[in-house]
């Protein structure tokens, strides 16, 4: 059985700062990579050091950016060149200036959007001189929680044959997510997410989904950490569905099922509690939405090809 870390309320300032850092980092692949369905190219990925971009192609050698929550730096890695800037800084504006200077030192003149998305107010990074707090111990705990969540999400992902996203980290909302698709087109999304173009939202929700994730908290709102699961469009009866474990609940304001992170950590078997939540909320979405059962399969096993 794996150990899961406790995320303390005192972690919130570090999480809020990292949310804004992740937005600055995530805007680089957004500026350089061709658009991929549902914005999957701009997401970050959990790695042993923290959170990383995929390989970014632009002028010069391909490169990667890593939010290193072990060394507490943001690193730029390319062929023969490594550079980094510290996360232990006094403000978003200071970090932003250091980060853009690092890109310039690497020979890359990259123009990114200078304002955050999905938060309100959206203070431009260069002007956000509010005092910030970065606690290395809290960052390590967040990284640990992300690694454990990523591991269980990947197991859950393995039980689906249809179109399914990677397990990836959305820097706009600051959450780790995995999304299954029914294969059918969805109604046009109404949009309206703060400081996010409606065209981005509507492309992301172009097809029916059952999506689950982990939100540790962030600059976009109070609350957290918790796991969530929702369907778009939400089928009739979804909010009244019976799901597991008993601690899970439907949040009408959010329009999704919620399972507090603390309830997973406190469970006798945290992995099983989280898998029960993922599986039962997906089952509710699939059954009520009349998804094709042929999209499902047995969970994957290491080294064993799927039986036909």
N, C-alpha and C positions, 0 to 999 in steps of 0.2 A: 504494500500500500504506500502511496506517495504522501509526503507531508505537504500541506498547503500553508502558506504564510498568513498571518493576521495582518490586515490592512487597517491601520489605526486612523481615527479622524484627523490626527496631527499630520497625516500624509497629504492632506488636501492641497496646501500651498505648493508642494513639490509637483503634484499631479497637474494642477492648473498651469504651472510654468512649463512643464513638459508638453502639455497640450499645445501651447503656443509655439514652442520649439519645433514640435512635430509638424505644425502647419508650415513653418518656414522651410524646413527640410523637404516636405512633401510637395511644395510648389515648384521645386526644381524639375522632377520628372514630369510634372504637369506642363511645364513650359517647353520641354524638349522632346517628349515621346509622342508618337502618333496616338490619337484617341483609340482606346480599346473599349469594347462593350462594357457597359456598367461602370466605367471608370476604374477598371481593375488595374490598369497600368500605373496609376498614381498612388496606390496603396503601399503601406509598409508591411514588413514581415518580421515576425518574432525570430530571433536568432540567438545563439549562445551569448553574444555580447549585449544584445538589447533589441533594437528595432532597426531594420535596414530597408533601403530602397531596393528595387530590382536593378540590374545593370542599366545604366543610363547612357544613351548614345547621343552625341552632339558633335560639335567641333572638337577635334583632338581625340585622344584615346578615350574609350569607354571608361566609365567610372561608377562608383557606388558610394552612397552616403550611409553612415551608420550612427545612430544615436546610441552611443556606448554607455550603458548603465552599469558597467563594471569599472571602467576607467573614468567615467563621468566626463566624457568629452563627446563632441560630434566629430567624426572622422571622415575624411575624403580619401578614398582608395582608388588608385588607378595604376596603370603599368609603370612601375618604377617610381611612383610619387605617392607619398602619404603625408597628409597634413591634418591638423585637428585644432579645435577651439574648445575651451572649457565650458562646461555646463554650470560651474559654480561662479555665477556672475550676479550683478546687482539688479539687472532689469532686462526686459525683452529687447529694448532698444540697444543696449550694450551688446547682447548676444547677436542681434541681427547685424550690427555693424561689423562685428568680428567674423561672422559667418560669411557675409558678402565679401569681406576682404580676403578670406581664405579661397573663395571661388576665383577671385581675381588673381591671387598668387599662383593658382594652378593654370593660369592662362585662359580661363573661361569667362567671357563676358556674357553673363546670363541675366536677363531681365525677368523678374518674377513679379506676380501680383503682390503689392505691398501691404494688403489688408487681410486679416483673418476671415475665414468663412464659418458659418453656422454658429457664431457667437454674437451677442449684442450687449454692449456696443462693440463695434468692430474698429478698435483703435489701431491706426496704422503702426506696423511694427517699429518703424524708425522713430515714432513719437511716443511709444509706450514706455515711459520712464518711471512707471510705478515700481516701488520696491518689490522685488521678487525674492522668494526663498527656495533654495534647492538643498535638500538634505540627502546626502548620499545613502544613508541607511534606508530612508523611505523609498528612494529610487530602486534600491536593491530588492526591497519587498515587492514593489510593483512589478519589476522584471520577473521575479519568481512566480507571482500570481499569473502573469501573462504566459509564462512557459507552461505552467500546469494546465491552464485553460486551453492553450494551443494544442497540447498533447491530447486532451479529451475531445476537443472539437475535431481533430484529425481522425480519431477513431469513429466518431459519429459520421463524419463526411464519407468514410469508406463504405457505408451501407447504402449508397445511392448510385444507381447506374445512369440516371439522367444528367442533364446539365446541372452542374453544381460549382459554386465559386471555390477558389482556393480559400484556405483559412488566412485571412488577411486583416490588416489593421487600417481602419479609416481615420486619417488624421483630422478630417473636418469635424467629426463628432467624437473622436478619440475613443474608438471602441474596436475590439477584436470581434470579427464576424465570420459566419459561414452561411451561405444562402443556397437553398435548393429551388429549382425551377420546375413548374409543371409542364412547360413546353407550350403553353397557350399565351397569347397576347393578353395584356391587362388593359383596363380602362385608363385613359389619360390621367396621370397623377395631377392633382390640383396645384402642386408646388407650394410656395409660401414658406419654405424654410428660411430662417433669417440669414441674410447675407450669403445666399447661394442662388445662382441663376436657376430659374425654373427649368430651363433646357437641360441642365445637368440632372436635376431630380427626375424629370420625366424620362430621360434616357435610361437612368438607373432602374426605374420601375416600369420599363416597357413591357415586361412579361410577368406573369403571376409568380409570386415567391412565397416561400416559408423561410424566414430568416431568423437566426439566433445569434447571440453575441454576449460579450462581457464588456460592461461599461464601468471603469473604476472611478468615475467622476471626471470633472473637467471644467474648463472655462465657460462651457455653454449652459451651465445650470447647476443647481444645488442637488444634493443627494448622492447616491452611490456609496459604495460599489455594489453592483448587482448584475445578474445574468438576465437576459431578456429573450423573448421569442414573440414574433408577430407574423401575420400573413397580410399580403397585399395582392388583390383586394381581400378584405376580411370577410370570410363567408358567414352567412347567417348562423347564429348560435355559437360562434367561436368564443366569445367572451364568457359564455356560460359552461364551456366544456370542462370536464373533470380532468385535471392534469396532476402529475406527480413532481416532487414529493408534496406532502401535505402543506409545507411552508410556502409553496408557490401560490401566487394570487394574480388576478387580472387587475391591471391599473387602468381605469377608464380614461384618466387624463392623458396617459401615454398611448393608450390603445394597444397594449401588449401585455403578455404575461411576464411577471417579474419573480425572480428568486434571489433573495438577498445573498450576497457573497458570504456573509457571516454564517448563514444557515448551511451553506455547503461545507465550510470549514468545520463547523460543529458536528456534522453528520458522522456516524460511525464509519461510513465508507464514502468520503467526499466524491470520488470518481463516479460511483454508482448513483449518488444523489443527483449529480449534474447530468449524467447520461439519462436518468429517468426524466428529468425536466426536458432535455432536448428531444428525446424520443416521443414523449407523451404530447408535447405541444405541437410537434410536427404531425403526429398522427391525427390530432384534432383538426389541423389545417387541411390535411390531405383527405381525410374522410368527409368532412363537411364541404370541402371544395371539390370533391369527386375527382381527385387526382388518379392517374393510372397506376395501379399497384405494381405493374411491371417495371416501374422506375426504381423499385427498391431491390435490395439484395442483402445477403448476410454480411455482417461486418467483416472487414478484411483481417487476415492473419499474416504475420511476418513470414515471408518466404513461400507463401502458399498461393498459387494463382487461383483466381475465382473459378469455382466449378461451373461448368456449362451443362 
